[in-house]
Amino acid sequence: MSTAGNALPLRGPVGAKGTRRVPRAAARYFASLRAVLDQDGLAVTVIALDAAMLVVFSAAMLVQDSWLSFVDGRLIAAHWLPHTDTLTHWTLGRRWIDQQWAAHLLLYEVAAHAGVVAAMAVGLLSVVSALAVVAIAARKLGASPARTALGLLAPLAAFPWMIQLRSQTLALPLFAGVYALLALDARRPSRRVFWVLPLLMVWANVHGSVALGAALVALRGIDLLVRGAARWRGLALVLCAPLATLASPYGFHLVAYYRLMLFHPPLASFVQEWRPAYVSIATAAFFASAFLLCAAWGAHPRAISVFEACALAVLLVAALLAVRNAVWFGLAAAIGLARLLDAAWPTRIDTSPSIRRVNRLVASTALTAFLVLGALQAVRLPSALHRALPPSAAAAVAAAAGHDGIVLADDAHADWLLWEQPLLAGRVAYDVRFELFDRSELEQLTQLQVGSDPAVWRSCGSTARVVTFPGAAVERSVSREGTLARGSRPIVRIPGFVAVRQPVRDTGGHCGI
């Protein structure tokens, strides 16, 4: 009797308290979500539509750098950080600093344990997180909900570079967080700006664009020093920002890497995304957003802080020098453009119940569409990827190469072959780590890819037992030049990928790559 009497009072209140606590927490969560949808439904709608577009075009997310991330991540998981190249034949033994090691390792672990589609979902989450941080920063800086939603269209100007799954994708929310903290500090200075330093330290292991982030942090420090306010804080930012870029297991070995990629990049003349921006269909939206931002700032220069104006100028110059940097300009422009639009086009914030209901309905519809599209793509994407790049094709290439044959793979498929067939490590001629080559070697690679110089092919290409092409058109172009060895025969021919086995002949030539 006493046992039962003691048990019931102990169990009853705990259970009752637990049952009350869960509904209350859920109620608070849904109340907060409803408040966000009521007030910022348009911004949520734009982010959801951006995410839906990424889902629709998700097949384009897998690029050369995606497979490189998986391959490098697998190497790191097995042997820790690389210091010399062991993956490709022509650069075997060369010094290699994998500055992006953390991003590569994360993407590999997700792909290895949950599948490639899950890794693509991580990339999608990174893009959505960056846009959400940008929207929150714009609102905290005083932008209206409607103009914040319009400002979020600016990053779409860099959509081709946002859609790709690569280490840079994981750096997007880090950039958004660093820039948001700096922009908020320029409006309301406080010690919270020091949160940019741990973000830079993480970023230093994810992508080389941390150098751009460190430059912006140093710029904010200089701004504080010039203004004479919180000079110790400004000095700390100026001194610590460069050091944060070295917060990596590679340490000071990264200095040479940054010097090469920032001051003597050999890629600018050979890789499309490293070239200066020029007017085309792909860059039209970028130039339009840049013109709109400059015009709005010229008309209302006080709408944004001096730091933001200088930072946007730096980011715009960076985007003009290399089109791949347009993504950083787009994210930063979204924060400033919202307030510039408010200054140029004032609007009254309508908080009536009918407007809140419309915002909630539109945002809910966009989120539902995104979730439905995401579910459908998650079901169909694995089979679609399998058809586009069947593992059997990689197996056929490996079989044709034998135990010691060299595979001269095009850069679009080199790392995919290494991912599918790890035993090809050290026998694939080269991959997309073009920073391992000097300028003269890159020139030879360019001639080799298009088969335009028979002499280069005789000295380099003729030693490969298997040659791959990114499509039948390129194969026919090379074949017309007569550069393939007589007796060559195709072993794989699918849309977007052709592999040819050629008899290896000893020409006595010397390959300078």
C-alpha angles and dihedrals in degrees: 000000000000091000093054091044092053094045100053098056090048096050100036102062093040092053092044092048091048092050090051095046097056096052091045092052091046091047092052091048094051091044090055092046091050091050091053092049092046095052105026101026093129093055091047088050093053092048091047091049091048089052091047090053090052089051092049091050094036092121087068092055093083108081135151092282091053092061090041089057092052093047095046091045091053090050091051092047090054103037107011122234117359121228098173130034118261099160108072132044103226094049097037110148096009119137110269128183111193095201090172093056097129093054091047092049094048094049091047094050091051093046093045096049104029105020138257092284089059089053088053088052089055089055091049090050090052092054093047091047091052092050091047092052090049092051093048091049092050091051093046089052090057105264117149119247094248095050091045088057091050091048090056088067090070095077088056086072086074094043095128089060095041095054096059120096106230141120089276089063091063089052093059097085090043091055091045091051094048094046093045092053091049093048091048091048091052088058099036111014116212141143090265086086087079088074085081090073098064088043089054090049091055091043090053088069096044109050141352091241085086084092088066091048091050090051090055092049090050089048090056089049091053089048090056092047093050092048091049092228119128091349092176088058092049092048091050091053093048093050100038100044096071091043091053090062088064095053092116137105085254090060114173091001084082092068092078091046093053092044091054097044096042105036107020105024108172090195099070094086098039110034116066098219092052093057124097116275117264132181112272139128090274093052100035093097091049093053091045093052091046091051092047092050093048093047093048092047091049090054096042109022093163094059090085131035124263089248092055092048091052093043092050089050090052092048092047091052089048090052092049091050093049122014091213088071092065089094092064092048091049094054094047092044090056090063096048098035093061092062093040089055090049089054094046096039110027116198136183115242106237113208097171117139092248093055091047090052092050092049091049093048095048094046093046091051092050092048091048091050090051093050093047093048090046092052092048093048092047088058099044102031100076093056092043091053090046091054094045094048108016116194087225089068091055089046090053091052092050092048092050091049092053122196098316108017122124119236115211096201125181112248092250092064107023096095093039088058090049090050094050096038111032091178088072089071109128092016102072104094098227143329138201096295089105091162086079090069131070124229097268091050091050089053090055091048090054091052090046094052093056096033091232097140116052090192092060090046093050092052098041114010098046091065092064118097092200127032123190131199132196092239143341094274092064091045091054091048092053092043091054089058089058092233097130115088117259110263095034114149133187116250098177127029117170131139108291097006134070126172123193128192113214132185109255112236127188104231096171089235123138119233110217094201 
